[in-house]
């Protein structure tokens, strides 16, 4: 059907404009994301006997445990991949930590990632037992078997966390219980991250969304003028 007046033609042009604006917005949803690696540190990122710069225990200093004396063995031997951390730098002379709960925590940043796609897989060792793993203070339900399979002579796992992540900074906490004992009763924790990934939006996604927003602004301006 033809148009003889100016107003119907303007309406058709406006309709076309809306269609072209909606196309980039729809395409932005369809663009796939890229895989990325999350930067997160194993325990023991320093020399034995010194503070681990990436971890805390009960919000205080976590030390890379001295492995030249007790409790090595029976604790699983340190390696270049990971080391034990504990509330004290060493336990020579059968040193001990007080019975109770010890929260070993680290942080990592998901800025630029899609938090809903994040996944972290790890294995751990703990003395005496791991009772929970928290992501941003929320329980994941992950826990270790009770002794004698408490996991300080060998790694337990792997375990995977695939939910509970948030944009920006995240906190991962391993809750370790130290049982009663008066002498030779240290507590400690050790973790190795086997994988830590999340998707990164394609740069084209941002470009298409930007194009759509510019188009919408133009359409709004045009509508006001008419």
N, C-alpha and C positions, 0 to 999 in steps of 0.2 A: 504494500500500500504506500502511495506517495504522500508527501507532506507539503502543504501549500503555505503554511504560516511559520513564523519564527519560533513560537513557543514550543510546538511539538518537537521541532528539530533539536532545540536546546535540551528538552527532556531526554531525547534519545542519546545525545552526547553525554549527558550526565550519567545515564545508565551504563554506557560504555566505560566511562571513567571508573565507576564503581567496580565493574568487572575486572578492569586492569589492576585496580588497587587490591582487590581480594586475591588475585592470582599469586603475587609474591608472598602474601601472608600464608596462603595454603601451602605453597611450596616450602616455606620455612619449616613447617611441621614435618614435611616428608624427607628433608635432607638428613642423611645418616650421620651419626656421631663417630668420632675417632676414639680409639682406645688410648689410655694414658696410664702412666705409672705413678702411684702415690708415694711420696717420699716419707718413709717411716723407718725408725731406727731399731735394730736389734738391741738387746741389752748388752752392756759391756763395751761401750764405745770410747774407752779410755784405758790407760794403764792400770794394772791391778793395784789396789790400795788407794786409788784416787777417785774423785767424784765422777759419776757418769753425767755428762752434760745434757743428756737427752731424757733422763728419767728422774723421778722423785719417788720417795717412799713416805707415805703419810704426810705429804706436802713438804717434806724435808729432803735433805741430801741422801741420795742413794749411791753407795760406793761399789766400785768393781771389786769383788771379793778377792782377797789375797789367796792365791791357790798354792802357795809354797808350804802350807801346813794344814792342820785340821780346818775345815771339814773335807779336805781333798786327800784321799777318798773318805767317805763314800760318795760325795757329790760327783756328778758327771763332770769329766775334765773340761776345762775351758778350751776354746779353739779360737782361731782368727776370725771365725764367722760370728761368734757370740760368746759372752762370758756371763757368769753369775753376778748379780747385784744383791746388796744386802744393806741393812741399817748401819752396820759397822764395816770398817775397812778390812778387818781380819779377826780371826777367832783362835789365835794361838793360845795354848794352855787350856783348851776345851772351853772357850768362851761361849756365852749364851745371849740370846735376846729374850725379853719378857714374853710370856705367853700372850696370845691375843691376835688381833687382826692387823694385817699390814697391806696397805693399798699401794701397789706399784703402778705408777702412771706415766704416760707419755702423750705428747700431742702431735698432731699432723694437720696440714692445711689442705682443704678441698676447694680453695678459690680457683675458679676456672674449670672445675669439673662438674659433672652432673651427680649430685650426692645420691640420688635414687639408684644409680648404677654401680655404686662403689661396692667392692668386695675385698676382704682381707682374709688370707689363710695363713695359719701359723701352727707351730708346735712349741711346747713349753716343758719346763721342768720346774718343780717347786718343792720347798721344804717348809712345813709338812704337807699341806694340801691346798690346792686351788679350789676355792669355794664359789667363785663367780667371776665373770668378766663383764665389765660395764662399758657401754659406748655412750658417751655424753651423759653419764650418771644413770643410765637405764640398763637393767639387767638383760643379758643375752641368754641366760639360762645355761651357759657353758660352765661345767665344773669337772674336777678330776675325781677319780675313784679315791676312796679313803685308803690309808695305809693298810697293808705294806706296799700297795701299788701307788704310792703318793707321787712318784715321778721324780725323785732326786738322783736316781742312778741311771735313768734313761729318759729320753723325750717321750711325751705323750702327744697324740694328735695324728693327723692334722685336724684342725677345727677351722670353721669358716664363719665369718660375720658378714652378712649381706644386707643388713638393714639398720636403721637408727642413725644414719649419717646426716649431717647438716651442712649447709653452705659455710665456707670459711673454716675457722679453727674447730677441730674436734679433739676430744680427750678419750683415750683408751686406758682403762684401769683394770688391773688384774688383782683380785682380792685373795690374799694368801693367809691361811690360818697357821699360827705357830702353837703347837700343843704344849702342855705343861712339861716342865723339866727344869732342874736346878743347875745342871752342869753339862756342858757339851750339847747345848740345845739352840743352835743358831737357826735363823730363818733366812730364806733367800729365794730368788726368782730368776728365771732365765727364759728368754723367748727368741725364736727365730721366725721371721716373717717369710713365708715361702712364696707368697704373691700378694700384691696390693695394687689393685687397678680400679679405674673408673673411666667412664666415657667423657670425652671432651667435645663440646659442640663444634661442628664444622664452621670455619670462618664465614662460609657462604650463608649459613643460617642467619648470622647477625646482619649481613649485607641485605638479604631479602627482607628481613623484618624492618630494617631501616628504610628500605625502598617503599615498603607498604605504609609505614608511618608518614613518610614524606607525602605519598600520594593521598593519604587521608587528610592531611593538613591542607593540601592544595584543593581537594574537593570541598572541604569545609569553607575555605576562603572564597571559592567560586560560587558556592551556594549562597553565601551571605551577600555577594555582589548582585546576584540575580534577584 
